[in-house]
């Protein structure tokens, strides 16, 4: 999703793929891609990267949990469902 130009471009690419009876897969930024993949009937799978998962869980509340081989988006939270852990992220701030 982050490599194709955002949510709108993901949906456009998915529609083009669907017109040719093709599936699409998410690659990178799994916590962002999971939500748009839910709205994509021809989404096949979402690659899950341990290093992204570790960093996103460390720095964001609401990061998805891939335990058991599947994730479920938290639909009660707005947007992608994550909020920055300001106190934890502060040490990585560049001035």
DSSP file (Angstrom, degrees, kcal/mol; ACC not computed):
  #  RESIDUE AA STRUCTURE BP1 BP2  ACC     N-H-->O    O-->H-N    N-H-->O    O-->H-N    TCO  KAPPA ALPHA  PHI   PSI    X-CA   Y-CA   Z-CA
    1    1 A X    > >       0   0    0      0, 0.0     5,-2.1     0, 0.0     3,-0.7   0.000 360.0 360.0 360.0 -44.3    0.0    0.0    0.0
    2    2 A X  T 3 5 +     0   0    0     25,-0.3     3,-0.1     1,-0.2    26,-0.1   0.706 360.0  52.5 -73.1 -18.0    2.8    2.5    0.8
    3    3 A X  T 3 5S+     0   0    0     24,-0.3    -1,-0.2     1,-0.2    25,-0.0   0.533 106.9  50.8 -94.3  -7.5    4.6    1.5   -2.3
    4    4 A X  T < 5S-     0   0    0     -3,-0.7    -2,-0.2     2,-0.0    -1,-0.2   0.415 125.1 -85.2-111.7   1.2    1.8    2.0   -4.7
    5    5 A X  T   5S-     0   0    0     -4,-0.5     4,-0.3    -3,-0.1     3,-0.2   0.607  74.4 -70.0 109.8  12.8    0.7    5.5   -3.7
    6    6 A X  S  ><S-     0   0    0     -5,-2.1     4,-2.3     1,-0.2     5,-0.1  -0.479  76.4 -40.4 104.7-173.0   -1.7    5.1   -0.8
    7    7 A X  H  > S+     0   0    0      1,-0.2     4,-2.3     2,-0.2     5,-0.2   0.901 131.3  51.1 -62.2 -45.2   -5.2    3.8   -0.2
    8    8 A X  H  > S+     0   0    0     -3,-0.2     4,-2.0     1,-0.2    -1,-0.2   0.915 112.3  45.8 -61.9 -43.8   -6.7    5.3   -3.3
    9    9 A X  H  > S+     0   0    0     -4,-0.3     4,-2.9     2,-0.2     5,-0.2   0.879 109.2  56.2 -67.9 -37.4   -4.1    3.8   -5.6
   10   10 A X  H  X S+     0   0    0     -4,-2.3     4,-2.7     1,-0.2    -2,-0.2   0.952 109.9  45.8 -55.7 -49.3   -4.3    0.4   -3.9
   11   11 A X  H  X S+     0   0    0     -4,-2.3     4,-2.0     2,-0.2    -2,-0.2   0.863 112.3  50.9 -64.6 -36.4   -8.0    0.3   -4.7
   12   12 A X  H  X S+     0   0    0     -4,-2.0     4,-2.1     2,-0.2    -1,-0.2   0.931 112.4  45.8 -65.6 -45.8   -7.4    1.5   -8.3
   13   13 A X  H  X S+     0   0    0     -4,-2.9     4,-2.7     1,-0.2    -2,-0.2   0.902 111.3  53.3 -63.3 -41.1   -4.8   -1.3   -8.8
   14   14 A X  H  X S+     0   0    0     -4,-2.7     4,-2.7    -5,-0.2    -1,-0.2   0.894 108.4  50.0 -61.2 -39.8   -7.1   -3.8   -7.2
   15   15 A X  H  X S+     0   0    0     -4,-2.0     4,-1.9     2,-0.2    -1,-0.2   0.901 110.9  49.0 -65.9 -41.0   -9.9   -2.8   -9.6
   16   16 A X  H  X S+     0   0    0     -4,-2.1     4,-0.7     2,-0.2    -2,-0.2   0.925 113.3  47.1 -63.1 -43.7   -7.6   -3.2  -12.6
   17   17 A X  H ><>S+     0   0    0     -4,-2.7     5,-2.4     1,-0.2     3,-1.1   0.918 110.2  52.5 -63.5 -43.0   -6.4   -6.6  -11.3
   18   18 A X  H ><5S+     0   0    0     -4,-2.7     3,-1.9     1,-0.3    -1,-0.2   0.858 100.9  61.1 -62.1 -35.3  -10.0   -7.7  -10.7
   19   19 A X  H 3<5S+     0   0    0     -4,-1.9    -1,-0.3     1,-0.3    -2,-0.2   0.746 110.0  42.3 -63.0 -22.1  -11.0   -6.7  -14.2
   20   20 A X  T <<5S-     0   0    0     -3,-1.1    -1,-0.3    -4,-0.7    -2,-0.2   0.154 120.7-109.5-106.9  15.5   -8.4   -9.4  -15.4
   21   21 A X  T < 5S+     0   0    0     -3,-1.9     2,-0.3     1,-0.2    -3,-0.2   0.896  73.6 139.2  56.0  44.6   -9.5  -11.9  -12.7
   22   22 A X      < -     0   0    0     -5,-2.4     2,-0.2    -8,-0.2    -1,-0.2  -0.865  46.3-135.7-117.5 152.1   -6.3  -11.5  -10.8
   23   23 A X        -     0   0    0     -2,-0.3     2,-0.3    -3,-0.1    20,-0.2  -0.643  15.7-145.8 -97.9 161.6   -5.7  -11.3   -7.1
   24   24 A X  E     -a   43   0A   0     18,-2.3    20,-3.7    -2,-0.2    21,-0.6  -0.881   5.1-151.1-124.4 161.2   -3.4   -8.8   -5.3
   25   25 A X  E     -a   45   0A   0     -2,-0.3     2,-0.3    18,-0.2    21,-0.2  -0.971  16.5-122.5-131.4 145.9   -1.2   -9.1   -2.3
   26   26 A X  E     -a   46   0A   0     19,-2.2    21,-2.5    -2,-0.4     2,-0.4  -0.675  24.8-171.3 -87.1 142.2    0.0   -6.5    0.3
   27   27 A X        -     0   0    0     -2,-0.3   -24,-0.3     1,-0.2   -25,-0.3  -0.986  50.9  -7.9-137.5 122.7    3.7   -6.0    0.8
   28   28 A X  S    S+     0   0    0     -2,-0.4     5,-0.2    19,-0.2   -26,-0.2   0.207 106.9  54.4  75.3 161.7    5.1   -3.9    3.6
   29   29 A X    >>  +     0   0    0      1,-0.1     4,-2.9     3,-0.1     3,-1.6   0.890  63.2 177.2  47.5  51.1    3.4   -1.6    6.1
   30   30 A X  H 3> S+     0   0    0      1,-0.3     4,-2.1     2,-0.2     5,-0.2   0.801  71.5  58.7 -58.8 -32.5    1.1   -4.4    7.2
   31   31 A X  H 34 S+     0   0    0      2,-0.2     4,-0.3     1,-0.2    -1,-0.3   0.764 115.3  36.9 -70.7 -22.5   -0.7   -2.4    9.9
   32   32 A X  H X> S+     0   0    0     -3,-1.6     4,-1.0     2,-0.1     3,-0.6   0.847 117.1  50.7 -88.4 -43.9   -1.8    0.1    7.2
   33   33 A X  H 3X S+     0   0    0     -4,-2.9     4,-2.5     1,-0.2     5,-0.2   0.802  97.1  68.8 -66.7 -30.6   -2.4   -2.4    4.4
   34   34 A X  H 3X S+     0   0    0     -4,-2.1     4,-1.4    -5,-0.3    -1,-0.2   0.881  98.5  50.7 -58.5 -39.3   -4.5   -4.7    6.5
   35   35 A X  H <> S+     0   0    0     -3,-0.6     4,-0.6    -4,-0.3    -1,-0.2   0.916 113.7  41.8 -69.3 -43.3   -7.4   -2.2    6.7
   36   36 A X  H >< S+     0   0    0     -4,-1.0     3,-0.8     1,-0.2    -1,-0.2   0.830 108.8  61.1 -73.6 -29.5   -7.6   -1.5    3.0
   37   37 A X  H >< S+     0   0    0     -4,-2.5     3,-1.6     1,-0.2     6,-0.3   0.845  96.1  61.6 -63.1 -32.1   -7.1   -5.2    2.2
   38   38 A X  H 3< S+     0   0    0     -4,-1.4    -1,-0.2     1,-0.3    -2,-0.2   0.799 104.5  48.4 -62.2 -27.7  -10.4   -5.8    4.1
   39   39 A X  T << S+     0   0    0     -3,-0.8     2,-0.6    -4,-0.6    -1,-0.3   0.270  95.7  87.7 -94.3  10.9  -12.1   -3.6    1.6
   40   40 A X    X   -     0   0    0     -3,-1.6     3,-1.9     1,-0.1   -16,-0.1  -0.894  57.4-166.5-117.5 103.2  -10.6   -5.5   -1.4
   41   41 A X  T 3  S+     0   0    0     -2,-0.6    -1,-0.1     1,-0.3    -4,-0.0   0.792  90.1  49.2 -59.4 -28.9  -12.5   -8.6   -2.6
   42   42 A X  T 3  S+     0   0    0    -19,-0.0   -18,-2.3   -20,-0.0     2,-0.5   0.111  77.3 128.1-101.3  22.8   -9.5   -9.8   -4.7
   43   43 A X  E <   -a   24   0A   0     -3,-1.9   -18,-0.2    -6,-0.3     3,-0.1  -0.674  35.6-174.2 -76.2 126.8   -6.9   -9.5   -1.9
   44   44 A X  E     -     0   0A   0    -20,-3.7     2,-0.3    -2,-0.5   -19,-0.2   0.930  55.3 -32.8 -88.3 -54.1   -5.1  -12.8   -1.6
   45   45 A X  E     -a   25   0A   0    -21,-0.6   -19,-2.2     2,-0.0     2,-0.5  -0.969  47.4-123.5-160.2 171.0   -2.8  -12.3    1.3
   46   46 A X  E     -a   26   0A   0     -2,-0.3   -19,-0.2   -21,-0.2     2,-0.1  -0.984  26.4-130.7-126.7 118.4   -0.8   -9.8    3.3
   47   47 A X        -     0   0    0    -21,-2.5     2,-0.5    -2,-0.5   -19,-0.2  -0.455  21.0-151.0 -67.0 140.7    2.9  -10.4    3.9
   48   48 A X        -     0   0    0     -2,-0.1     2,-0.5   -21,-0.1    -1,-0.0  -0.962   5.3-158.6-120.8 118.3    3.8   -9.9    7.5
   49   49 A X     >  -     0   0    0     -2,-0.5     4,-2.6     1,-0.1     5,-0.2  -0.842  11.1-149.9-102.4 125.1    7.3   -8.7    8.3
   50   50 A X  H  > S+     0   0    0     -2,-0.5     4,-2.7     1,-0.2     5,-0.2   0.888  97.5  53.2 -59.6 -41.4    8.7   -9.4   11.8
   51   51 A X  H  > S+     0   0    0      1,-0.2     4,-1.9     2,-0.2    -1,-0.2   0.902 111.6  45.4 -64.9 -39.4   10.9   -6.4   11.8
   52   52 A X  H  > S+     0   0    0      2,-0.2     4,-3.1     1,-0.2     5,-0.3   0.921 112.9  51.9 -65.3 -43.2    8.0   -4.1   10.9
   53   53 A X  H  X S+     0   0    0     -4,-2.6     4,-2.5     1,-0.2     5,-0.2   0.910 109.4  49.2 -60.4 -43.9    5.8   -5.8   13.5
   54   54 A X  H  X S+     0   0    0     -4,-2.7     4,-1.7     2,-0.2    -1,-0.2   0.929 115.7  42.4 -62.6 -46.5    8.4   -5.3   16.2
   55   55 A X  H  X S+     0   0    0     -4,-1.9     4,-2.0     2,-0.2    -2,-0.2   0.923 115.5  48.6 -68.3 -44.6    8.8   -1.6   15.5
   56   56 A X  H  X S+     0   0    0     -4,-3.1     4,-2.0     1,-0.2    -2,-0.2   0.890 113.0  47.9 -65.0 -38.9    5.1   -0.9   15.0
   57   57 A X  H  < S+     0   0    0     -4,-2.5    -1,-0.2    -5,-0.3    -2,-0.2   0.852 112.6  50.3 -68.3 -33.4    4.2   -2.7   18.3
   58   58 A X  H  < S+     0   0    0     -4,-1.7    -2,-0.2    -5,-0.2    -1,-0.2   0.855 122.5  29.9 -71.2 -35.4    7.0   -0.8   20.1
   59   59 A X  H  < S+     0   0    0     -4,-2.0    26,-3.1    -5,-0.1     2,-0.4   0.568 115.3  54.3-106.1 -10.6    5.9    2.6   18.8
   60   60 A X  E ><  -B   84   0B   0     -4,-2.0     3,-0.7    24,-0.2     2,-0.3  -0.981  62.7-141.1-132.8 135.7    2.1    2.4   18.3
   61   61 A X  E 3  S+B   83   0B   0     22,-2.8    22,-2.0    -2,-0.4    -3,-0.0  -0.710  93.1  36.2 -79.6 142.8   -0.9    1.4   20.4
   62   62 A X  T 3  S+     0   0    0     -2,-0.3    12,-0.2     1,-0.3    -1,-0.2   0.502  75.3 154.6  92.6   4.8   -3.4   -0.5   18.3
   63   63 A X    <   -     0   0    0     -3,-0.7    -1,-0.3    -7,-0.2    18,-0.0  -0.424  50.2-105.4 -64.0 142.0   -0.8   -2.4   16.2
   64   64 A X        -     0   0    0     -2,-0.1     2,-0.6     1,-0.1    -1,-0.1  -0.308  24.1-130.7 -71.3 152.6   -2.4   -5.7   14.9
   65   65 A X        -     0   0    0      7,-0.2     7,-0.2     1,-0.1     5,-0.1  -0.918  13.7-167.4-108.5 114.0   -1.4   -9.0   16.4
   66   66 A X    >   +     0   0    0     -2,-0.6     3,-2.1     5,-0.1     4,-0.2   0.342  38.7 138.6 -84.2   9.6   -0.5  -11.7   13.9
   67   67 A X  G >  S+     0   0    0      1,-0.3     3,-0.6     2,-0.2    -2,-0.1  -0.267  70.1  22.2 -55.8 135.0   -0.6  -14.6   16.4
   68   68 A X  G 3  S-     0   0    0      1,-0.2    -1,-0.3     3,-0.0     3,-0.1   0.477 126.9 -79.0  85.2   2.2   -2.3  -17.6   14.9
   69   69 A X  G <  S+     0   0    0     -3,-2.1     2,-0.3     1,-0.2    -1,-0.2   0.568 107.7  75.9  85.5   8.1   -1.7  -16.6   11.3
   70   70 A X    <   -     0   0    0     -3,-0.6     2,-0.3    -4,-0.2    -1,-0.2  -0.989  58.6-150.5-147.2 157.7   -4.4  -14.0   11.0
   71   71 A X        -     0   0    0     -2,-0.3     2,-0.4    -5,-0.1    -5,-0.1  -0.909   3.7-153.4-125.3 155.3   -5.2  -10.5   12.0
   72   72 A X        -     0   0    0     -2,-0.3    -7,-0.2    -7,-0.2     2,-0.1  -0.991  22.1-126.8-129.6 124.2   -8.5   -8.7   12.7
   73   73 A X        -     0   0    0     -2,-0.4     2,-1.1   -39,-0.1     8,-0.1  -0.429  19.9-123.6 -68.8 140.7   -8.7   -5.0   12.3
   74   74 A X    >   -     0   0    0    -12,-0.2     3,-1.1     6,-0.2    -1,-0.1  -0.754  30.1-176.4 -85.7  99.4  -10.1   -3.1   15.3
   75   75 A X  T 3  S+     0   0    0     -2,-1.1    -1,-0.2     1,-0.2     4,-0.1   0.539  71.3  71.1 -80.3  -6.8  -13.0   -1.4   13.6
   76   76 A X  T 3  S+     0   0    0      2,-0.1     2,-0.3    -3,-0.1    -1,-0.2   0.608  88.2  74.7 -84.0 -10.4  -14.0    0.6   16.7
   77   77 A X  S <  S-     0   0    0     -3,-1.1     5,-0.1     2,-0.1   -15,-0.0  -0.793  90.9-108.8-100.4 145.0  -10.9    2.9   16.4
   78   78 A X  S >  S-     0   0    0     -2,-0.3     3,-1.9     3,-0.1     4,-0.1  -0.288  75.7 -13.1 -71.0 156.1  -10.7    5.5   13.7
   79   79 A X  T 3  S-     0   0    0      1,-0.3    -2,-0.1     2,-0.1     0, 0.0  -0.259 133.9 -13.4  60.6-135.2   -8.5    5.3   10.6
   80   80 A X  T 3  S-     0   0    0      2,-0.2    -1,-0.3     1,-0.1    -6,-0.2   0.487  93.0-119.3 -81.3  -2.7   -5.9    2.6   10.7
   81   81 A X  S <  S+     0   0    0     -3,-1.9     2,-0.3     1,-0.2    -2,-0.1   0.466  72.8 117.3  85.3   1.9   -6.5    2.2   14.4
   82   82 A X        -     0   0    0     -4,-0.1     2,-0.4    -5,-0.1    -1,-0.2  -0.803  40.4-169.7-107.8 146.9   -3.0    3.1   15.6
   83   83 A X  E     -B   61   0B   0    -22,-2.0   -22,-2.8    -2,-0.3   -20,-0.1  -0.994  32.1-106.3-130.3 141.4   -1.9    5.9   17.8
   84   84 A X  E     -B   60   0B   0     -2,-0.4     2,-1.5   -24,-0.2   -24,-0.2  -0.399  20.1-132.7 -67.2 134.6    1.7    6.9   18.5
   85   85 A X     >  -     0   0    0    -26,-3.1     4,-2.4     1,-0.2     3,-0.4  -0.719  26.6-170.0 -84.9  88.2    3.2    6.1   21.8
   86   86 A X  H  > S+     0   0    0     -2,-1.5     4,-1.6     1,-0.2    -1,-0.2   0.873  79.4  49.8 -51.7 -47.7    4.7    9.5   22.4
   87   87 A X  H  4 S+     0   0    0      1,-0.2     4,-0.4     2,-0.2    -1,-0.2   0.888 114.5  44.3 -63.2 -39.4    6.7    8.6   25.4
   88   88 A X  H  4 S+     0   0    0     -3,-0.4     3,-0.4     1,-0.2    -1,-0.2   0.828 115.4  47.6 -74.4 -31.7    8.3    5.6   23.8
   89   89 A X  H >< S+     0   0    0     -4,-2.4     3,-1.9     1,-0.2     4,-0.4   0.696  90.0  84.7 -81.6 -19.5    9.0    7.4   20.5
   90   90 A X  G >< S+     0   0    0     -4,-1.6     3,-1.6     1,-0.3    -1,-0.2   0.840  82.1  59.1 -54.8 -38.9   10.6   10.4   22.1
   91   91 A X  G 3  S+     0   0    0     -4,-0.4    -1,-0.3    -3,-0.4    -2,-0.1   0.678 103.7  53.0 -67.8 -15.2   14.0    8.8   22.4
   92   92 A X  G <  S+     0   0    0     -3,-1.9    -1,-0.3    -4,-0.1    -2,-0.2   0.423  81.6 123.5 -97.2  -0.1   14.1    8.4   18.6
   93   93 A X    <   -     0   0    0     -3,-1.6     2,-0.5    -4,-0.4    -3,-0.0  -0.351  51.1-148.6 -64.1 137.5   13.3   12.0   17.9
   94   94 A X              0   0    0      1,-0.1    -2,-0.1    -2,-0.1    -1,-0.1  -0.930 360.0 360.0-108.2 131.2   15.8   13.9   15.8
   95   95 A X              0   0    0     -2,-0.5    -1,-0.1     0, 0.0    -2,-0.0   0.403 360.0 360.0-107.5 360.0   16.3   17.6   16.4
